[in-house]
Amino acid sequence: MTCKVATAAAANLLLLVLLVLQSAKILLAREDYKDYKVYQVQPQNDEQMQILLNLANKQWELLPTWRNESGIKALVSSQGSGELVKLLAEHHIEHQLLIDDLSPFVRAQRAENLRSKSRYQLPYIDVLGGFYTHEEINTYLDSLPERYPKRAQIRHMGWSYERRALKVLTISNGDGRRNKPVILIDGTVHAREWISPSMALYIIQQLLDNDAENMELLEDYDWVIMPVVNADGYEYTHTDSRYWRKTRKPNDNIECIGTDLNRNFAHEWGHEAGSSSDSCNETYRGARPFDQPESQVLRDLLLSYSGRLSWYLSLHSYGNYFLLPWGYTRDFPDNYYDMLDVATTGAMAIVHATNGIYTAGSTYHVLYATSGDSADYAKAVANATVAMTMELPAGGFSGFDPWVSHIEGIVTESWVGVRAMANDVIRRYPSNHDHK
Ligand SMILES: [Zn+2]
């Protein structure tokens, strides 16, 4: 009898395991983007653009990708693709199927990355040779103060929702002068934008390892760099879902996880035109401003430099844009044209170096309305003299997924722009300047 009960219990357990495995398989299939398609969509006017923006991420998990000269890439499941194509045809919007099944490409890229990274032993990393996880990046960051005791300082600023350590690196020239003005750079606010942490790491290496060439950037300024803000989301893109954007904190609606950190900041938070109140939407702003631990950490970091924050630069991808405040209104901040001059300096340096074309302007005018983004907050509340979002170049199939072999081209080009803008900021706002 006991034995039979035990057997029945074992059978039930087995059934349960099978069910779990089965649902895990379904989940895995979805997260691996089996049969997901990529379309190139070419809106011809603002009306068509608006139709696409309205579609993005509501019905078909369209990636809300940015406009560029070659149009928009839309990623859609096979179930959703029929309806999408029908709608595009109805509105006479040009489109073309680029990829019929994304999954082999996602697998190939993961394999390329793991293979390439395995050649290096942590804490050493090859920024140009792989995309590193949050944990790997932290291991690298933690090793820097030992290698550069006078010039690198690591701070543990807080924890992500899933208890990952959020770390910030301060780089100086080691002269011991305190309270220099600051250039503050963050990366990986959006999880899937993998070139963003790579760029942050490349900047770190330029300032620390390539110091002979870049020492003048540290003469009167300190650089504060947080390579990964959205640690949970970023980790999730490495382990599960390559194109995840938001955080991983659950919402009241258990169907949908995560908040868009770049809509969660308290300045002019909650405008319907620039964010979503729907927790299933990719631009969900959260239930309240700063209800995400990661945005709280970035807020505290920004505020800790209020009064000496000359340049706040948030690294995103993609689309080749220098985006300035404001995102929430068509109006401009007081020193908008100074900020635009800095951005133009970056854009021109890049054109000279590589022919890469950047567009500069306010987020509202160049892209579309955003509300509660970090650059608006840095400008309005943390008193950043120049606040800017840099949309790095596209790569790979969706734009968010450059191959490892493309990292070098993107980050070296982008460094030309960042370096030129830093020099411009330093020249415009010398260390004794009044930030008001
Ligand atoms: Zn982004």
Residues whose N, C-alpha, C, O or C-beta is under 5 A from the ligand:
A	BS01	ZN	H190 H316 S317
